[in-house]
Amino acid sequence: MRHLETETFIYEFQHELRNILRENPEIETVNHLEGLPRHFLNKILAPNPLSVFIPSKYGGRGDNPAHCLSLLEGAAYESIAIGLMLGINGSLFLEPVAKYGQTEAKDRVFQSFLKNSSLGGLMITEPDFGTDALSMRSSFSESDRGYSLRGSKHWGGLTGLADFWLVTARKGEENGNLKRDINLFIVENSQPGQKIDVEEYYNKLGLFLIPYGLNKIDVTVPTRSKLIPHTSGVKLLMDLLHRSRLRLSGIGLGFIKRMLDESIKHCQQRYVGGKNLLGYDQVQHRLSQLQAWYTINSAMCYYTARVSGVENNLTSFGLQANSTKAVLTDMMQSAAQSLLQLTGAKGYRRDHIAGRAVADSRPFQIFEGSNDVMYSQIADAILKEMKKKKETNFYTFLRQFELTKNIAGYYKQILDFNLDPESLQRARLALGKMIARLITTEFVLDLSKAGFRTDLIDNAIQVVGDTIAEQATSFTRLRKIHVIERYRDGGDWKILGLNQSK
Ligand SMILES: Cc1cc2nc3c(=O)[nH]c(=O)nc-3n(C[C@H](O)[C@H](O)[C@H](O)COP(=O)(O)OP(=O)(O)OC[C@H]3O[C@@H](n4cnc5c(N)ncnc54)[C@H](O)[C@@H]3O)c2cc1C
């Protein structure tokens, strides 16, 4: 009963959101440096969408992964930025608090979200430590007042706007060094001694309604505010990030579905050379790619709904989560680029969904783990596994590997080659791209077994085949390169041209 009721709630929330955005286009077209003004936020948050992420024990809608994904999908179909705003609150704040928070802190946080439409976010990144987050310099010390945190954090989504933050820091030792492990603390901005100062708001390129900036951390929080890891803090962080990366599939699906619907609608209506755009082979190619991405993304959601409940420990789900994150966000950006290409100049406007989509989807390839790094790590993990098994043939390995054993057979001709574990980083990146696509297309086979449309499944498998074939070709043609940093010496055509004309 509650299940059905939440489905209806999500459906109605999406329709209400559509109306709000239609009546107030400035929500998305104006660059809100300090975030969306509160009266707009109040309209969006009035039905209490974030209750979906809150356990029923605390008065929420139960934090069912399928509902969370469905809420993110519905919101992101209307606005990717609003989808992300809900995702930040759910995956990066409410769920980690529900799983690792102390009871007293949870009571405060969840009541505040349910009664006051509060917002929360997560601060990991520092100006000097982004990809290399584990080396962060923010520190904490313990006293009878609780925990005192000091440091500098930037790019935390909802900077200056969130009422609650999860702040990451390492324990300071007496000799001035920092311990390796990382801990997370709930900071409640409205409480004395807990205000996080914003030193600068960033003039971001997209996602206009979410504020970003540079924050100075100098706060003291009570003992109850520390999250309690089950083993180590780094493992807690891995569990959190893997869940969040998988859950991005909800935002991705809403976004890609919108790109697909907008593309089809536009191509039906736009006549060029006496026929509508659907009549052109290249246009059909773009649309079939979009449709494949829609299917793959649906499979990611189907997988994520089954594994990502907070009761599961996702620490060891690196390959599944990182593959999903990187493939998904590449598909999102390509989908946006395709829609913009198809809409032509008409789409190159901030007040057109196509132009907006390109800028808004781009940072998904950067945050929560840069895709370049994700692919490279995926390849490293597989090469290590192959070495352990003393296997050099890629196809033979994939046929036996749990996450690719069914899909590998579809692409035997492309995958049947030997690997050099000492290969260049770019070769590993290409390899990581192939592996990530294989892992996520294995999800497509699961979706197929569950009864998804076979023509959509067949198309997805075909499109992935084309992509990995391209990657396999580039892989064998890589040569060692080195950037010529002083390229201007002898590298200016004008000097040569002027000498000749003398
Ligand atoms: C819109 C947006 C929202 C964000 N939201 C949040 C948030 O809510 N909370 C938060 O804490 N942070 C957030 N971030 C920060 C984000 O997580 C970091 O930007 C990201 O981790 C990358 O760190 P960096 O920007 O310092 O880049 P760097 O670490 O300097 O990396 C830059 C690039 O260098 C290359 N690179 C780095 N290392 C390697 C390697 N080992 N191999 C190959 N190439 C490499 C990659 O191409 C990488 O993209 C957000 C960022 C953006 C843009």
The ligand as a MOL file (V3000), in Angstrom:
LIG
                    3D

  0  0  0     0  0            999 V3000
M  V30 BEGIN CTAB
M  V30 COUNTS 53 58 0 0 0
M  V30 BEGIN ATOM
M  V30 1 C 29.7140 20.7040 -10.6570 0
M  V30 2 C 30.6120 20.0800 -9.6290 0
M  V30 3 C 30.0340 19.5600 -8.4680 0
M  V30 4 C 30.8380 19.0440 -7.4530 0
M  V30 5 N 30.2520 18.6090 -6.2920 0
M  V30 6 C 31.0510 18.2560 -5.2480 0
M  V30 7 C 30.4880 17.9800 -3.9680 0
M  V30 8 O 29.2690 18.0270 -3.7710 0
M  V30 9 N 31.3320 17.6890 -2.9280 0
M  V30 10 C 32.6880 17.6420 -3.1010 0
M  V30 11 O 33.3900 17.3670 -2.1240 0
M  V30 12 N 33.2470 17.8890 -4.3110 0
M  V30 13 C 32.4710 18.2020 -5.3740 0
M  V30 14 N 33.0350 18.4970 -6.6040 0
M  V30 15 C 34.4840 18.4060 -6.7850 0
M  V30 16 C 34.8720 17.2030 -7.6160 0
M  V30 17 O 34.6240 16.0110 -6.9280 0
M  V30 18 C 36.3530 17.3620 -8.0210 0
M  V30 19 O 36.3900 18.4320 -8.9350 0
M  V30 20 C 36.9260 16.1080 -8.6330 0
M  V30 21 O 37.1430 15.1440 -7.6410 0
M  V30 22 C 38.2470 16.3680 -9.3590 0
M  V30 23 O 39.1330 17.0740 -8.5420 0
M  V30 24 P 39.8740 18.3900 -9.1030 0
M  V30 25 O 38.8350 19.2880 -9.6590 0
M  V30 26 O 40.7360 18.8970 -8.0180 0
M  V30 27 O 40.7130 17.8710 -10.3190 0
M  V30 28 P 42.1860 17.2340 -10.3010 0
M  V30 29 O 42.3320 16.2690 -9.1920 0
M  V30 30 O 43.1640 18.3380 -10.4360 0
M  V30 31 O 42.1130 16.4200 -11.6670 0
M  V30 32 C 41.9130 17.1100 -12.9070 0
M  V30 33 C 42.0650 16.1360 -14.0530 0
M  V30 34 O 43.3770 15.6120 -14.0650 0
M  V30 35 C 43.3670 14.3270 -14.6320 0
M  V30 36 N 43.8990 13.3600 -13.6670 0
M  V30 37 C 44.0300 13.4880 -12.3270 0
M  V30 38 N 44.5690 12.3880 -11.7990 0
M  V30 39 C 44.8130 11.5410 -12.8220 0
M  V30 40 C 45.3540 10.2380 -12.9340 0
M  V30 41 N 45.7060 9.5460 -11.8430 0
M  V30 42 N 45.4340 9.6880 -14.1580 0
M  V30 43 C 45.0300 10.3640 -15.2550 0
M  V30 44 N 44.5070 11.5930 -15.2150 0
M  V30 45 C 44.3890 12.1720 -14.0300 0
M  V30 46 C 41.8840 13.9820 -14.9150 0
M  V30 47 O 41.5890 14.3000 -16.2550 0
M  V30 48 C 41.1610 14.9140 -13.9920 0
M  V30 49 O 39.8380 15.2020 -14.4470 0
M  V30 50 C 32.2470 18.9940 -7.6450 0
M  V30 51 C 32.8160 19.4700 -8.8300 0
M  V30 52 C 32.0060 20.0040 -9.8130 0
M  V30 53 C 32.6320 20.5370 -11.0690 0
M  V30 END ATOM
M  V30 BEGIN BOND
M  V30 1 1 1 2
M  V30 2 1 2 3
M  V30 3 2 2 52
M  V30 4 2 3 4
M  V30 5 1 4 5
M  V30 6 1 4 50
M  V30 7 2 5 6
M  V30 8 1 6 7
M  V30 9 1 6 13
M  V30 10 2 7 8
M  V30 11 1 7 9
M  V30 12 1 9 10
M  V30 13 2 10 11
M  V30 14 1 10 12
M  V30 15 2 12 13
M  V30 16 1 13 14
M  V30 17 1 14 15
M  V30 18 1 14 50
M  V30 19 1 15 16
M  V30 20 1 16 17
M  V30 21 1 16 18
M  V30 22 1 18 19
M  V30 23 1 18 20
M  V30 24 1 20 21
M  V30 25 1 20 22
M  V30 26 1 22 23
M  V30 27 1 23 24
M  V30 28 2 24 25
M  V30 29 1 24 26
M  V30 30 1 24 27
M  V30 31 1 27 28
M  V30 32 2 28 29
M  V30 33 1 28 30
M  V30 34 1 28 31
M  V30 35 1 31 32
M  V30 36 1 32 33
M  V30 37 1 33 34
M  V30 38 1 33 48
M  V30 39 1 34 35
M  V30 40 1 35 36
M  V30 41 1 35 46
M  V30 42 1 36 37
M  V30 43 1 36 45
M  V30 44 2 37 38
M  V30 45 1 38 39
M  V30 46 1 39 40
M  V30 47 2 39 45
M  V30 48 1 40 41
M  V30 49 2 40 42
M  V30 50 1 42 43
M  V30 51 2 43 44
M  V30 52 1 44 45
M  V30 53 1 46 47
M  V30 54 1 46 48
M  V30 55 1 48 49
M  V30 56 2 50 51
M  V30 57 1 51 52
M  V30 58 1 52 53
M  V30 END BOND
M  V30 END CTAB
M  END
